[in-house]
Amino acid sequence: MDPIVLISQPVEKELETFEKWFSQSLQSNSAKMQTVADYILQAKGKKIRPMLVLLSALLTQKVTDISIESAVLIELLHTTSLLHD
């Protein structure tokens, strides 16, 4: 089994919520920006950063909406840094 899949199993449900919220956060009224956002969403990365945020939350307590929002913000920060470069 793929190690990433194995590691992510404890927060699989939360990662699905993360994906939905991350996708919603990349919606734009600008056609050009939406084209970029769609490209980002199609490039399925490993999403290690959000996974680590959610696993850390699970380790210290239960995963909450704030944990998922934090994972989204971390991934948005990472994504914007890639776009900037």
N, C-alpha and C positions, 0 to 999 in steps of 0.2 A: 504494500500500500504506500502511496505517496506520503512522505513525512509531513508535508504541509497539511494534508487532509487529516492525518492522524492527530497532529497537534491542535488543529482547529475544532475537532469534534466536541470538546466540552462547551464551546460557545457557538456552535453551528446555528442555532436559532437566532442568537443575537447578531451574528454576522449577516444573516438574511435581512434583519431589520436595518443594520448598518448600510447594506447595499441599497435598500429602498430610500433611506434618508439621504445617503450620499448622492444618489441619482436626483432626488428632488432638489438638493442644494445646488445642483449644476444647471438648473433650468434658467433660461434667459429670454428676454423679449427681443434681444438683438439676434438677427439671423446669423451673423458672422460668429458671435460668441456661442450660439447654440451649436453651430457646426463644430467648433472646437470642443465644446462640452460632449457632444455625441462621440467624437473621436476618442476622447478620454475615457468615456464609459465603455466603448467597444474594446479598448485595450485592457483586457482583464489581467491585471497584475496579481501578484501573490497576496497583496494587502497585509503584509507583515506588521506594519505599524498599528493599524486598527486591531488586528488580532492580538498583539501584545497588550494594548490598552485593555481590551475586554478580558483577556486571561488574567491580567493583573487585578482587575476589578473582582473577578471571580475568586482569585486567591485571597483577597483581603476582606471581601464581603460578597453580596450578590451583585450581579450586573444590573444597573439601573438605567433609566433613560439618560441620566447625566453621563454615565459611562459611555453609552452609545454616541451621544452628542460629542463627547470628547474624542472618540475614535473618528468621527466624521471631521471634526476640526483639524485633527492631526493629519488626516489624509488630504484635506483641502490645502493645508499649509504645504505639504509635500508636493502636491500637484501643481500649485501655483509657483513653487520654487523651480520645478521642472519647466514650466511654461516660460518663466522669466529668463532662464538660461537659453 
